[in-house]
C-alpha cells in the first residue's frame, strides 16, 4: 500500500493534470513548488517538478490518497487538505506553508488527524 498526496497546480494559464506524489516526498515537493510557480520558464520548471516528484509506478487498489494540495498562483491561494498526516511530515509542511504566506499567499490548512 502506498499513501499519496495529489497536487493540482494552476500557474499563469498553465494547468497540468493532477499528479500523485508519494506522501514521504510531500515536504520536499511542497518546498520545491514555491520555486516552480515563480519561475519565468513555467513549463520547463513544471516539467522538472513532475519528473522529480510525480509517482511513476502503477497505482494499486490498496493505495490511498490522503489529501490534496491545490495551488492557484494567479489568485495566490494554497489549499492544503488531508484526512491524516504523520506529525513529522505535517511539521515540515507547515514551515513551507509559512513561506507561502510570506510571499503573499492565502493558505488554507485542513488536516483532520495528525498521527
N, C-alpha and C positions, 0 to 999 in steps of 0.2 A: 504494500500500500504506500502511495506517495501523497503527501499533503502539498497542495498548491495554492498559490495566490494568483489571481487573474488581474492583469493590467488592461486598462482601456485609456489610451492617451490621445488627446487631441491638441495639436500644436500647429499654428499658422496654416490652417487648411489641410494639413497632413494628418490623416487619421488612420493608423494601422489597425489591423484586425486585433481583436482581444488576444493577448498572449498569456500563456501559463508559465509561471516561474515557480520552481521548487521552493517550498517555504523556507528552507535553510538559506537560500540566496536572497530572500526578501530584503534584509537590511542593506546589503551591498547594492542590490538593484535600485533601491529607493535612493541611495546616495548618488548613484550614477545618473539617474534620470534627471536630476537637477541640471547637470551639465548638458544633457541631451536637449532639454526643452529650451535652453538658452543659446544653443549653437546656431551660428549663421548658416551652417550646412545641415539643416534639419534632417533631410532624407538620409544622408550619409551617417550622421550620428545615430539616427533611429535604427538604421540597418545594423550598425555595430552593437547597439544596445540589445536588439533582438538576437543577434548572433551570440552575444556574451551571456544572455540570461534566459532566453526562451527555452522551454523544455522541448527536447527534440525526440525523446523516446516515445514509444506507443502509450497512449492513455489506456489504463486498465479499468475495469468495472469497480475495483476496490479502491481506486484513487478518490481523494476528497478535495473539493475546493473549499478552503477555509474562509476565503473572503476576497474582497476586491479593492484595488487601488485605481481610482478614476481621477485622471488629471485633465483639466481643461486649462491650457496655458493662456489662451486669449481672455478668459474670464477670471484667471488667477484663482482657481479653486482646486483643492485636492480633497478627495473624499477617501478615507481610509476606513473600511468597514469589514470586520471579521467576526466570525462566530466564536473563534478561540485562537489564542496565540500563546506560545511559550513566553514566559516573562523575559528571558534573555533576548529574544527576538523583538518583543514589544518595546523594551527599553532602548534598544539600538534604533529602532524605527522612530520612536518619539523624539530622539535627538535630531534626526534628519528632518522630521516634520517641523521642528522648530526652525531649521534652516529655511524651509519653505516660507514660514511665517515672516522671517527676517527679510525675505525677498518680496514681501507684499502679498503673499497668497493667503486666502482664507482656507483654513484647514479644518475639516470636519473629521472627528475620530469617533468611531462606534465599534468598540470591541466588547463583545458580550461576556467573554470569560478569558482571564489571563491565568495560565496554569504554570 
